[in-house]
Amino acid sequence: MARKFSFKGGIHPPHSKKKTEHLTIEQFPAPQKVIVPLSQHIGAPAKPLVKKGDRVLAGQLIAESSGFVSAVVHSSISGTVQSVGPFPHPCGKKVISIEIENDGLNEMAVFSPLLNWRDAAQGELVQKIQAAGIVGMGGASFPTHVKLSPPSNKTIDTLIINGAECEPYLTADHRLMLERTEQLLTGILILKKILSAQKCFIGIEENKLDAIQAVTPLLKDQKYREIKFARLKVKYPQGGEKQLINAITGREVPSGGLPMDAGCVVQNIGTAVAVCDAVIHGVPLFERVVTVCGPVVKHPKNYLVRIGTPLRLLLEATETDLSAAKKVIMGGPMMGTTQSDLDAPVIKSTSGILVLDSVQPGVREHPCINCGHCVHACPVHLIPSRLAKFVEKENMEEAVEWNIMDCMECGSCTFVCPSKINLVHFIRLGKFRVQAMRAAKAPGK
């Protein structure tokens, strides 16, 4: 039996994937109107290139990046720009967005494929990916071209493709591995060429047997023999960058460091497919696969959705009983973001829409009993209970000393706490306070 890769810590929440893991991806109809935010990525918001009254095509550039750590934005439909201004965003506040009314023609911009990517320079490939507006599609939304441009003093020898999709309910990456296998592997080879990585792994959790059976036979083909398969144990958060690196290579990303500090770059399944689309076909990122599911979703689906589509339309199409819904989450139940406005749109990092009919009260029910469960579960080797106490007492200096900023906010500590303390809430609050404290001490303040 092949070696199974894993990491220390983690938890085993219910998978809850059975309702969608066997459903093929369906094209969701382009909506009558899209709201395309200029902030769909980590970094500076994009700058609009269009104004009210302009006609745009699907795939047309409508906003340019405003810095190196930024990403361009494209229209997802053809139609007329109705306005540029503040609209609801999945982050919970209003951000500057471009409102476009669909003309029903679905006219596409002219795309420029790179016909022979194997002979292209690395810089040319990075420019193609940057021009396509690709960001991390697993939820982090870090601009991909930045990840592919490590500093000259950082040597990247290993590329890891994250096929874990360890969050409960979500199956978008699973379906991509099954339905767009060759595009995925081609995208991986393009990423490997850009980084000049000596080693390349695709890690898939062993419960996704059909995805493993789809991918591994192709790795014997001469075209794809540079890619190695890593069978991952089923554990949450197996898909975390630092956890994948440790599981597959045995390396530790240093405290406060990045994967490149361990000689690695990690990319998501959806990102690799988008890279293939951008380079091979010249198609920018203006749609993505989204899982719509949950106990009150009558017809769960895996949809290919245009960026800017209001969440409400996806829930209506799946006949979701909103009267019974207690919480709507963008992403998974562990690290997703609760939505307060269903007019917020699908963005580049939207992997799923989860609708729950019951929620646990977010209150501290019992005092900490120092059982240590949270310590054993923490995948980054922190002491969550102690960090929560520091935050509660507003002792942020001590919290920093105990590496609060290393927390990935996976929620494993909260999941296992017998006292029902929302530890991840305290740590998230603490990180916010630390950032505010550092900003106040910054030069010029």
Secondary structure, 3 states (H helix, E strand, C coil): CCCEECCCCCECCCCCCCCCCCCCEEECCCCCEEEEECCCCCCECCEECCCCCCEECECCEEEECCCCCECCEECCCCEEEEEEEEEECCCCCEEEEEEEEECCCCCECCCCCCCCHHHCCHHHHHHHHHHCCCECCCCCCCEHHHHCCCCCCCCCCEEEEEECCCCCCCCHHHHHHHHCHHHHHHHHHHHHHHHCCCEEEEEEECCCHHHHHHHHHHHHCHHHCCCEEEEECCCECCCCHHHHHHHHHCCCCCCCCCHHHHCEEEEEHHHHHHHHHHHHHCCCCCEEEEEEECCCECCCEEEEEECCCEHHHHHHHCCECCCCCCEEEECCCCCCEECCCCCCECCCCCCEEEEECCCCCCCCCCCCCCCCHHHHHCCCCCCHHHHHHHHHCCCHHHHHHCCHHHCCCCCHHHHHCCCCCCHHHHHHHHHHHHHHHHHHHCCCC
